Amino acid sequence: MHIWILTDGKIGDRVQCLGVVSRLGEAAEEKVISPGKPWEWLMPRGPVPPKHRPGRPGSPITPPFPDVAIASGRRMVPYLKAVKAASGGRTFTVFLKDPRVGKSAADLIWMPRHDRFRADNVLVTDTGPHPLTPEAIAAAVAARPAEWDQLPSPRLGVLIGNPISGTRDQTAALAHFMRQVDHAKAEVGSIIVTQSRRTPEPVMAALRKRLDGFPYWIWSPETDNPYRAMLGYVDMLAVTADSHNMMSEALSTGKPVFPMRPYRLNPKLAGFIDRLDAAGQTRPFEGALEPYDYVPVDATEEIAEAIRRGLAARNR
């Protein structure tokens, strides 16, 4: 199967596309496309820039066209539609997240449940796609930092996005996050932390100070991120609820997951967390941080299977 991935390079979009491809059991040709100005201002509704039209020398979407094209990010909507048209409809097109132009964006559209658009070609799930597999996590655990084994149990993995986003009162937001850290210290034996590219340094500086004297380990960005190892190694996971991707990846492990709601949380994400709590898939962070059981949640395979069904129906 010949597959293209189309993104503008944003890591969140790339990771989701790569995750779906990995579940299809295929390799993919990744195309990172920058439309440039003024064209990107017109997207997702605007046309593909003339120099990028299919068949033009140097165009990123020249034939031979793929069997499947998977795209994410609003700038990629015109490119995906152009591939569909130029291939004579042969390419099965997939768009991840809301394309903002309706059902015509692709043959199959995946949508997180907190986004509202619905159509007969839209697949809706609570969690999102990702590239993690049990095998990849197990391999990462085998190569974990040796210092982790010296930390007392239970070990809590804390995955941090940006816990002070969404509010102008960042002082209050940071104080709220520190209170959550204090709660974790009272509930567990040790804490292992990794942060994302979005995490402000003042948050990490305050966190290091708050954890001083408590058994902890914090990833330094100068080294390889042991994120996958953490997912498989710790006893429980706490995730700042501003990150839909990290929540989705944590829930795929089957480990107990405790969302850390920021001082101000986007209503869509708040609804997402409420549904997970109601389903028993997560537990409120403010309560006891204790083990519990649930069936691992993984939307990636659902999306891959929907693509397989779409291809089968097209080839009948």
Buried (B, 14 or more C-beta within 10 A) or exposed (E): BBBBBBBBEEEBBBBBBBBBBBBBEEEBEBBEBEBEEEBBEBBBEBBBBEEBBBEBEEBBBBEEBBBBBBBBBBBBBBBBBBBBEBBEEEBBBBBBBBBEBEBEBBBBBBBBBBEEBEEEBBBBBBBBBBBBBEEBBEEBBEEBBEEBEEBEEBBBBBBBBBBBBBBEEBEEBBEBBBEBBEBBBEBBBBBBBBBBEBBBEEBBEBBEEBBEEBBBBBBEEEEEEBBBBBBBBBBBBBBBBBBBBBBBBBBBBBBBBBBBBBBBBBEEBBBBBEBBEEEEBBBEBEEEBEEEEBEEBBBBBBBBEBBBEBBEEEEE
